[in-house]
Amino acid sequence: MTTTADSTFLANHRRILGVCWVVYGIARGLLVFWLLAFHITAKLMFGALMTRVPDPYTLMDSFNVFYVGIVIFSAICGILGILAGLALLGSWSSGRTIALAAAFLSLPELPLGLMLGVYTIVVLLPRAIPPEPEMAVKR
């Protein structure tokens, strides 16, 4: 059974989390544009390191796949972060689920993703409620 203090506590945290997730989603979106803008530079810098490698073409192909994967992962995290923020701010019924998914995906990003992900998981995962003590029967 939840009390009004618990529901007020959760409502305040949902509002704070909603704003934080929108900011995080925008930051990840900006990261996507940053990565796309400097793709050629990153490719040239990584290629410059390949002068003494026996098979540079395989490593360059691996770098390109890894780079595209990072861009796609950042885009997914950004979209999911904005959706989670809007869901928490708008009190959508699926807000908790979307926010938890965004939290687990954001954990690898240091430091902002880790902090926000852990905070979201702590606030939104259900807590174990201790059982109420039974009334002792006196004889």
N, C-alpha and C positions, 0 to 999 in steps of 0.2 A: 504494500500500500504506500503510495507516495503522498507526501504532504504538500501544502502550498509552498512551503519554503524550498522543497526539492524541485518543484515545477518552476518556481521563479528562478532558482539557481540554474536549471537546465536551459530555460528560455534566455537568460542573460548570456550564457556560454554559447548558445546557438547563434545569437546575434553577433557576438564577437568572432566566432568561428566563421560565420558567413562573410563578414567583411575581410577577414584574413584570407579566406579561400579565393575571393574575387581578386584581391591584390596579388596573391600567389599565381593565379591563372593568367593575369595580365603580364606578370614578370616572366612566366614561362613562354607566353606568346612573343614577348620581345626577344627572348632568347632564341626562339625559332627564327625570327627575322635576322638576328645577329649571325646565327650559324649559316643561314642561307647567303647573307651578304659576303661573308668571308670564306665561303667554300673554296674558291679558287686559291686564295692565299694559303689556306690550310693544306690544300693539296700540293701546292708548290713547296711549302716548308717541309712537309712529310717526304715529298719526292727528293728533296735535297739531301736527306739522310740516307737515301738508298744507293749511294754511289759504290759502296763496298759490299753490298749484299749479293749473294749468288743468284737469287731469283727475285729481282725487284718488282716484276709485274704482278706476281701473286700477292705480295705484300701491299702494293698499291690498290689492287682489287679489294683486298680485305679491308684496307683503310676506307675505301669508298663505301663499302657495305656497312661498316661500323658507323661512319659519319651519317649516312642516310638513316640508319637505325636510331641514332641519337636524336636526329631532327624529328623523326616520326614519334619517338617516345616523348620528347618534349612537347610536341603538338598535342598528343593525347592527354598528357598531364595538364597542360594549360586549359584545354577544353573541359576536361573533367573537373579541374579546380574551379573554373568559372561556374559550371553547372552546380557543383556542390555548394558554392557560396550563394548562388541565387536560390537554390533549394532550401538552404538553411534560413536565409533571410525571408523567403516567402512561405515558410512552414509547409513545404510540400510533404506529402506522405512518404515519398521515397527519399527525402533529404538525408536521413541518417545513413541509408545504404549507399547513396552516391558519395557522401562525405567519407565514409569508411573506405570505399574503393579508392577514392582520391588519396586518402591518408596512406594506405598501404603502397600505392604507386609512388608517392612522393618521398618515401623513406630513404632511397639511395642518394637523394640530392642533399648535399651538405651546404650550409647549416640550416637554411630556411625550411627546406622540405622535411628534414628530420625533425626539427622542433615542432612544426605545424602538424606533421603526421602523428607524432607521439601524443601531442596535446589532444588532437582529435580522437585518437583511439582511447585515451584515458577518459575523456569526457563522454563519448558516445557509446562505448561498449557497456553492456549491462553489468551492473554490480551484483555481487552475491549479497543477498539480504540475510543477516543472521536470524536464526529462528528465535521466536519470542520464548522466553522462559515459561515453562508450564507452572501453573499455580499448584503449590504444594497443598495437599489435602491433609488437614489436621484431624486426628482421631481423638 
